[in-house]
Amino acid sequence: MGLLDTPLRAAAKSVLNTLGTSATLRQHTPGAVDVEQGIQVAVDTDTTVKGALESYRNFEVSDVVLATDRKFTMAASLITFVPEVGDRLVIGTTVYRIRSVQTVQAQDDPALLILQIRT
């Protein structure tokens, strides 16, 4: 761990918590199989987070990133898990599906998570 790692992670968390957009990160976990109904019951776990919501710039749009996709940047220390593709992010009444997760490291530990989200 580097000398500035802890202060930089704390600064990212403080700024995003103070100025960020409130959202609900909905972690989708496959559950046990209901033998009677023959289906797998999923479990959703909601976690309240804050982060910066922004649009992708024109030069970032590609086959993977659509012009309507959004980017949500949050402090990694806000949660105890890393979101996965298929999890959801709820902002207001809009439900976004997570398309990709990029981790920005500060030495050995994650500092920021950048979620590519799509309605």
N, C-alpha and C positions, 0 to 999 in steps of 0.2 A: 504494500500500500504506500503510495506516495504522500509527501508532506501536505499537498493541497487537496487530496482526494476528499477527505471528510468535510472541509470547509466548502468546497465546490458543490458537493452533493447537498449540503445543508442550504446553501444559497439558492440552488435550483428549486428545492422543495419550498423554501420560503417565498420566493418570487411567484412561482406557479400557484401556490396556495392563496396568496394575497390577491393576485391579479387574474387568476385563471377562471375559466368557464367551468361551472359545476356539471358533473356528469355521473352516470351510474355505469360501472363496468360490470357486465353480466357474464360471469364465467359459466360456461355450459359443460357439464360433466355427465357422460353416460352413466346411468345407474344400473341397478339390478334388473333382471328379466322378471316380469310378472308372469308367472307360469300359467295362471288361470286365463289371462287375456292373450298370452303369447306375444307380448310386446316388451320392448326395453323402455323402462321409465327413466327419463333424464332428470337431472337435478340442476337448477339454476341458482347460483349464489351471487347476490348483488353486493357491490362494494362502491361506496361513494368516493369519487376522486375529483380533482381539479386539474385543469391543464389548458394549454393554448390551442385553440381551434383555428385552422387556417386552410385556405385553398391551395392547391398545387399551382405552381407557375406554369406558363405555357411550355417552357422548355423541358419541364419534368413529365409532361403528358407523353404516354407511350402505349404500347400494346398491353402493358401491365397496369399502368396508372391512367385511369380515365379522367377526362376534364371535369367530371362531376364528383370525383373522389375528394375527400377531405383528409387533412393531416391533424392528428391530435397528439400533442407533445405533453408528457407528464413526467413528474419525478418518479424514478423507479422505487424510491424508498417509501412511497405512499402505500404500496401493496406488498404482500408477502409471496406473490406468485407472478409469473410472467404470462400475460395474456396470450392466447393461441388463436390461430386462424379459425374463424367460425364463432368465436366469442362475440359478444355484442357490446356496443357502447350506446347508452341512451342519453341524449341531450334534449331536454325539454320533452316534447312529444315525439321526437324523431328517433327512430331506432336504426343504428348503423351496424353493419356487419364488419368485423375486423378482417381485412384482406391480407395484411402483412404486419409484422412487428420488427422494428429495428431497435437494437439496444446500443446506446452510446455509453461507452465505458469511461470511467475515471480510474485509470490504473487497473486494479483487479476487480472492482465492483461496478455494477451498472449504476449510472447516474441518471440517465434519461431513457424513456421509452417513447418511440415515435410510432404511432399506430396509423396505418393507412386504412381509412374507413369508407364504406360505401352504403348508400341506402338501398 
